[in-house]
Amino acid sequence: MRRNITVDPLAYADPVQNPEITEILDLASGEVLDAVQWISGRRYDHLIADRVSIRENLSSVPRFSCALCPTPVYLVSSPEKRFFFRHKSEDGSCPAKTRSALSREEIQALKYHGQRESEAHKAAKSRIIRSLAADPTNSDIYTERQWRSSLKPGSRRQPDVQAQTVFGRVAFEVQLSTTFLDVVAERRSFYRQEGALLIWMMAGFNPEDRRLTTDDLLFSNNSNILVVDEETAQLSEREGLFHVRCHYRVPEVNAGKLKDRWRDEIVAFRDLIVDFEKQTAWAFDYAGQANLLLRQREATRLGGEDDLRQRICSFWLARNQKTPETVSQVETWQNLIGELSASGVPAPIGDRYDRAITGLMNGVLSAREKTPVGWDFKHLIQVVHRICDGYPEHALTMGVALREYECEDLIKAQDKKGKWAKRSHAMRQAILNGDERFLPDSGTLPFLKFMFPAIGARVERFLASGLGRSQF
């Protein structure tokens, strides 16, 4: 018997390495995507939520199609929980073959072995009915009764249990390990159109032994699973209030990384947070708490980065520029650069280290302070010419810094003979003609982006957008 594989929700999803469909077309953006890269680039819990959404919208607003044919595709998994895309239907015209020779009905028949429902399924339904009946706020409780669509007379469903509750009319389905994802998606769509709520219940839940069908429900329900067991049923009967057990993930930040722990608690059904459009019902807001922790972690990181930036700039402004000792040999600077490297930002290295740092820091800080820094000059325009003469790879950065710190009027006033106006025009034309002497190299760009984020971002956008958009 094959052992079930349980995947860490925060791990990246594992794709089938040689899928039949190698590329998919994003129908919203028109972009062709590598199927393996798209799958492997997503966290497992996010991929499962996407898988449910993709399947639910497959017939109405498909998200992806096969890149070789116009057929919509959806995500499926191997028994080892390796994912790949499958055609919605196949007529033999596409070279990618993704479907089993057996139909869904044949597969389902093999799984059920001719048995409509197990004793465990019957017991779970009985506990739901007992719990609902114990609470006088519930009414019209039925089991295995047809629910006819109010919009489409020919459309109907037969939920395990249905009742009128504090949330209006609710359908309860007991989840089976053999429930197909398209069945889940079709039922969600049906009850959404009815303005009603579908709630999936389980007889039990083990977070360390989760089948894919359980993950489909878990991660599309804000990482909450609802269970009605004998303890909750007895509590409902004793207190006259419908209770459920909720299993959910609790996010934590440990050593700067997001981690999870599992928790379960018994809650009153009426206290669940429900969303009719998303067809969700949960007790703990995992997504909201995780996003809050990530924002706090990012704020802490940025606060630490701001402190390091200020200390580096303060050191540079205070240092004796005329000392014979090169900056890379100064112990204080070495410690600062060590902190920078520890934060994941490589500083320029090699023979050009001191020269690259000197030109960049002197130039940008001069623009920021609107007065020469690092050189014994009287005017900012002298710094601009010095950069272009001795550090041409920082010329573009210097031009961006002058705009960022609003130095244009000052430079124009100091450019009494118009030399800079002519020179900047010539450099602009040279860049347009493909001259890369005035563009930053890869060695200094990470340092620039960390030390002066706004300037670094503009320089990076310029490099990515092409030379035709250049402006000094």
C-alpha positions in Angstrom: 0.0 0.0 0.0 1.4 3.4 -1.0 2.3 5.6 1.9 0.7 9.1 1.9 3.2 12.0 1.4 2.6 15.1 3.5 4.2 18.3 2.3 5.2 21.2 4.5 2.8 24.1 3.6 5.7 26.6 3.5 7.9 24.4 1.2 8.1 25.1 -2.5 5.9 22.9 -4.7 7.5 20.0 -6.5 6.7 19.7 -10.3 6.9 16.6 -12.5 10.2 17.1 -14.2 9.3 15.9 -17.7 5.6 16.8 -18.1 3.7 16.5 -21.3 2.7 20.1 -21.2 6.0 22.0 -20.9 4.6 25.5 -21.5 1.3 27.2 -20.6 -0.3 30.4 -21.8 -1.5 33.0 -19.3 -4.8 34.0 -20.8 -4.9 37.3 -18.9 -1.4 38.6 -19.8 -0.7 36.6 -23.0 2.6 35.5 -21.5 4.0 32.0 -22.3 5.3 30.4 -19.1 7.5 27.5 -18.4 5.2 25.0 -16.6 7.9 23.5 -14.4 9.3 26.9 -13.4 5.8 28.3 -12.6 5.0 25.3 -10.3 8.4 25.1 -8.6 8.4 28.9 -8.0 5.3 28.7 -5.8 4.9 27.8 -2.1 2.9 24.6 -1.7 0.0 26.2 0.3 -0.3 28.9 -2.3 -0.1 26.5 -5.2 -2.9 24.4 -3.7 -5.1 27.5 -3.3 -4.3 28.3 -6.9 -5.2 24.8 -8.0 -8.6 25.1 -6.5 -9.3 28.5 -8.1 -8.0 27.3 -11.5 -10.2 24.3 -11.4 -13.3 26.2 -10.2 -13.0 28.8 -13.1 -11.9 26.3 -15.7 -15.2 26.4 -17.6 -16.1 30.1 -17.2 -12.9 32.1 -17.0 -9.9 29.8 -17.5 -6.6 31.1 -16.2 -4.2 29.1 -18.4 -4.3 27.1 -21.7 -1.8 24.8 -23.3 0.8 26.7 -25.2 0.5 24.2 -28.1 -3.3 24.3 -28.4 -6.2 26.5 -27.2 -7.4 23.9 -24.7 -7.7 25.2 -21.1 -5.5 23.4 -18.5 -5.6 22.8 -14.8 -3.3 21.5 -12.1 -3.2 17.8 -11.1 -0.8 15.8 -9.0 1.0 12.5 -9.1 0.6 10.2 -6.0 3.9 11.7 -4.8 2.4 15.2 -4.9 4.4 16.3 -7.9 2.3 18.7 -10.0 1.7 19.1 -13.7 -0.9 20.6 -16.0 -3.6 18.6 -17.7 -5.9 19.4 -20.6 -9.5 20.0 -19.8 -10.3 17.7 -22.7 -8.3 15.8 -25.3 -9.3 15.0 -28.9 -5.9 13.8 -30.1 -5.0 17.0 -32.0 -2.4 18.2 -29.4 0.9 16.3 -29.2 0.8 16.6 -25.4 -1.1 13.6 -23.9 -2.2 14.2 -20.3 -5.2 12.1 -19.7 -5.7 8.5 -18.4 -7.4 6.0 -20.6 -9.9 5.6 -17.7 -12.7 8.1 -17.3 -13.3 9.9 -14.1 -16.4 7.8 -13.5 -14.4 4.6 -14.0 -11.7 5.8 -11.6 -14.3 6.7 -9.0 -16.0 3.4 -9.3 -12.6 1.7 -8.7 -12.1 3.8 -5.6 -15.5 3.2 -4.2 -15.6 -0.5 -5.0 -19.3 -0.2 -5.5 -19.9 1.2 -2.0 -21.9 4.4 -1.9 -20.6 5.5 1.5 -18.7 4.1 4.4 -19.8 3.6 8.0 -17.4 6.5 9.0 -19.2 8.7 6.5 -22.6 7.8 8.0 -21.4 8.4 11.5 -20.0 11.9 10.5 -23.3 12.9 9.0 -25.1 11.7 12.2 -22.9 13.9 14.4 -23.6 16.9 12.2 -27.3 16.4 12.4 -27.2 15.9 16.2 -25.1 19.1 16.6 -27.5 21.1 14.4 -30.6 19.8 16.1 -29.2 20.6 19.5 -29.1 24.3 18.7 -32.6 26.0 18.5 -31.2 28.7 16.2 -31.0 26.0 13.4 -34.1 24.8 11.5 -35.1 22.9 8.4 -32.4 20.2 8.9 -32.4 17.6 6.2 -30.1 14.8 5.1 -29.6 13.6 1.6 -32.4 15.9 0.3 -32.2 17.5 -3.1 -31.3 21.2 -3.3 -32.9 22.6 -6.5 -31.3 25.7 -8.0 -33.5 28.8 -7.8 -31.8 30.1 -10.9 -31.6 27.0 -13.1 -34.5 24.6 -12.5 -32.7 21.7 -14.0 -29.7 22.1 -11.8 -29.6 20.4 -8.4 -27.3 19.0 -5.7 -27.9 16.6 -2.9 -25.7 17.6 0.1 -25.0 15.3 3.0 -26.8 17.7 5.3 -28.5 21.0 4.9 -30.0 23.4 7.3 -31.1 27.0 8.0 -28.5 28.5 10.3 -27.3 31.9 11.6 -25.6 32.3 8.3 -28.7 31.5 6.3 -29.1 28.3 4.3 -26.0 26.1 4.6 -25.0 22.8 2.9 -22.7 20.5 4.8 -20.6 17.9 3.0 -18.5 15.3 4.7 -15.2 15.2 3.0 -14.0 11.8 1.6 -10.5 11.0 0.6 -11.7 10.2 -2.9 -13.5 13.5 -3.5 -12.4 14.9 -6.9 -11.3 18.5 -7.1 -13.8 19.2 -9.9 -16.6 18.0 -7.6 -15.4 20.4 -4.9 -15.2 23.2 -7.5 -18.6 22.5 -9.0 -20.3 22.4 -5.7 -18.7 25.7 -4.5 -19.9 27.4 -7.7 -23.5 26.0 -7.3 -23.9 27.2 -3.7 -22.3 30.6 -4.5 -24.8 31.2 -7.2 -27.6 30.2 -4.8 -26.4 32.8 -2.3 -25.8 30.0 0.2 -22.8 28.6 1.9 -21.0 25.2 1.4 -19.1 23.9 4.4 -16.9 20.8 4.2 -16.6 18.8 7.4 -14.2 16.1 8.3 -14.5 13.3 10.8 -10.9 13.9 11.9 -7.7 15.6 10.9 -4.0 14.8 11.3 -1.8 17.7 10.0 1.1 15.3 9.7 -0.8 12.9 7.4 -2.7 15.0 4.9 -4.0 13.7 1.5 -4.1 16.1 -1.4 -7.9 16.1 -1.3 -7.6 17.4 2.3 -5.1 20.0 1.3 -7.4 21.3 -1.4 -10.0 22.1 1.3 -7.4 23.3 3.8 -5.6 25.9 1.7 -8.6 27.2 0.0 -10.2 27.8 3.4 -7.6 30.1 4.9 -5.7 27.1 6.3 -8.6 26.0 8.5 -10.2 22.6 8.6 -13.6 22.0 10.4 -14.3 18.8 12.2 -17.4 17.5 14.0 -16.4 14.6 16.3 -18.1 12.9 19.2 -16.7 15.5 21.7 -18.0 18.5 19.8 -21.4 16.7 19.2 -21.8 16.1 22.9 -20.8 19.6 23.7 -23.4 20.9 21.3 -26.1 18.8 22.9 -25.0 19.7 26.4 -24.9 23.5 25.8 -27.7 23.8 23.2 -25.2 25.6 20.8 -23.6 24.1 17.7 -19.9 23.6 18.1 -17.1 22.5 15.7 -13.5 21.7 16.2 -11.2 23.9 14.0 -7.7 22.8 13.1 -5.5 25.7 11.7 -2.0 26.9 11.1 -0.5 29.5 13.3 2.4 31.5 11.7 5.5 32.6 13.6 8.7 34.3 12.6 11.7 32.4 13.9 15.2 33.6 13.1 13.8 35.9 10.5 11.9 33.0 8.7 8.2 32.3 8.6 7.4 29.0 10.4 4.1 27.3 11.2 2.7 25.4 14.2 -0.7 23.6 14.2 -3.4 24.3 16.7 -6.9 23.1 17.2 -9.8 24.4 19.4 -13.5 23.9 19.7 -15.5 27.0 18.7 -19.1 27.9 18.4 -20.3 27.6 14.8 -21.9 31.1 15.0 -18.4 32.6 15.7 -16.9 31.4 12.4 -15.9 34.0 9.9 -17.7 33.2 6.6 -17.4 34.6 3.1 -20.1 33.6 0.6 -18.1 34.8 -2.4 -15.0 32.8 -1.5 -17.1 30.0 0.1 -15.0 29.9 3.2 -15.7 29.4 6.9 -12.8 29.7 9.4 -12.0 30.5 13.0 -8.4 31.8 12.7 -7.2 34.3 10.1 -4.0 32.6 9.0 -3.5 34.7 5.9 -4.0 38.0 7.8 -1.7 37.0 10.6 1.0 35.8 8.2 0.9 39.0 6.2 1.1 41.0 9.4 4.2 39.1 10.6 5.8 39.5 7.2 5.2 43.2 7.1 6.7 43.5 10.6 9.7 41.5 9.6 10.2 43.7 6.6 9.9 46.8 8.7 12.5 45.4 11.1 14.8 44.6 8.2 14.3 48.0 6.6 14.9 49.7 10.0 18.2 47.8 10.3 19.2 48.7 6.8 18.4 52.4 7.4 20.6 52.3 10.5 23.5 50.8 8.6 23.1 53.2 5.7 23.3 56.2 8.1 26.4 54.8 9.8 28.1 54.2 6.5 27.2 57.8 5.3 28.3 59.3 8.7 31.6 57.5 8.5 32.2 58.8 5.0 31.3 62.3 5.8 33.5 62.4 8.9 36.6 60.5 7.5 39.8 62.3 6.6 39.9 62.0 2.9 43.5 63.1 2.7 44.9 60.2 4.8 47.3 58.0 2.9 45.5 55.0 4.1 43.0 53.6 1.6 39.5 53.3 2.8 39.5 49.5 2.5 42.2 49.3 5.1 40.3 51.3 7.7 39.1 49.0 10.5 35.8 50.9 11.0 35.0 50.7 7.3 35.9 47.0 7.2 33.4 46.4 10.1 30.7 48.3 8.3 31.3 46.4 5.0 31.2 43.2 7.0 27.7 44.1 8.3 26.7 44.9 4.7 27.9 41.6 3.4 26.1 39.8 6.3 22.9 41.4 5.2 23.3 39.9 1.7 24.7 42.9 -0.2 28.0 42.3 -1.9 30.3 45.3 -1.8 32.6 46.0 -4.8 35.8 44.0 -4.6 39.1 43.6 -6.3 41.6 46.1 -7.5 38.9 48.7 -8.3 37.4 48.5 -4.8 38.7 51.8 -3.4 38.3 53.7 -6.6 34.7 52.5 -7.2 33.6 53.3 -3.7 35.3 56.6 -3.6 33.8 57.9 -6.8 30.3 56.6 -6.0 30.2 57.9 -2.4 31.8 61.2 -3.1 29.5 61.9 -6.1 26.2 60.9 -4.6 26.8 62.4 -1.2 28.0 65.7 -2.8 24.6 65.8 -4.6 22.7 65.0 -1.4 24.6 67.6 0.7 24.7 70.1 -2.3 28.3 70.7 -1.5 31.6 68.9 -2.4 32.3 65.8 -0.3 35.6 64.0 -0.4 37.5 66.4 -2.7 38.9 69.8 -1.9 36.5 71.6 -4.3 34.4 74.7 -3.7 31.5 74.0 -6.0 29.2 71.0 -6.7 29.8 71.4 -10.5 33.5 70.6 -10.0 32.4 67.3 -8.5 30.2 66.6 -11.5 33.1 67.2 -13.9 35.5 65.1 -11.7 33.1 62.2 -11.8 32.9 62.4 -15.6 36.7 62.7 -15.9 37.8 60.1 -13.4 34.8 57.9 -12.8 32.8 57.8 -16.0 31.0 54.6 -14.9 29.3 56.7 -12.3 28.2 59.5 -14.7 24.7 58.1 -15.2 24.3 57.6 -11.4 25.5 61.2 -10.8 23.0 62.5 -13.3 20.2 60.7 -11.5 21.4 61.9 -8.1 21.4 65.5 -9.3 17.7 65.1 -10.2 16.8 63.1 -7.1 18.3 65.7 -4.8 17.0 68.6 -6.9 20.4 70.1 -7.8 19.5 71.2 -11.4 19.1 74.9 -10.6 22.3 74.9 -8.5 24.3 73.2 -11.3 22.8 75.6 -13.9 23.8 78.6 -11.7 27.4 77.3 -11.3 27.7 76.4 -15.0 28.5 80.0 -16.0 30.2 79.1 -19.3 27.8 76.4 -20.2 30.5 73.7 -20.2 28.4 71.2 -18.3 25.3 71.8 -20.5 27.4 70.9 -23.6 29.1 67.9 -21.9 25.9 66.4 -20.5 24.3 66.7 -24.0 27.3 64.9 -25.6 27.2 62.1 -23.0 23.5 61.7 -23.5 24.1 61.2 -27.3 27.0 58.8 -26.6 24.8 56.7 -24.4 22.0 56.7 -27.1 24.6 55.5 -29.6 25.5 52.6 -27.3 28.5 53.9 -25.4 28.6 52.0 -22.1 31.4 53.9 -20.5 29.0 56.1 -18.5 26.9 53.2 -17.2 27.4 51.4 -13.9 29.0 48.0 -13.8 27.6 45.0 -12.1 30.1 45.3 -9.3 28.8 48.6 -7.9 25.1 48.3 -8.7 24.2 46.2 -5.6 26.1 48.6 -3.3 24.3 51.6 -5.0 20.9 50.0 -4.6 21.4 49.4 -0.9 23.0 52.8 0.0 20.7 55.0 -2.1 17.6 52.9 -2.9 15.7 55.6 -4.8 18.7 56.4 -7.0 19.5 52.7 -7.5 16.0 51.9 -8.5 15.9 54.6 -11.1 19.3 53.5 -12.5 18.1 49.9 -12.6 14.9 50.9 -14.4 16.9 52.9 -16.9 19.2 50.0 -17.6 16.2 47.6 -18.0 14.1 50.0 -20.2 16.7 50.6 -22.9 18.9 53.6 -23.8 16.2 55.4 -25.7 14.6 56.8 -22.5 17.8 58.4 -21.1 17.7 61.8 -19.6 20.3 63.7 -17.6 
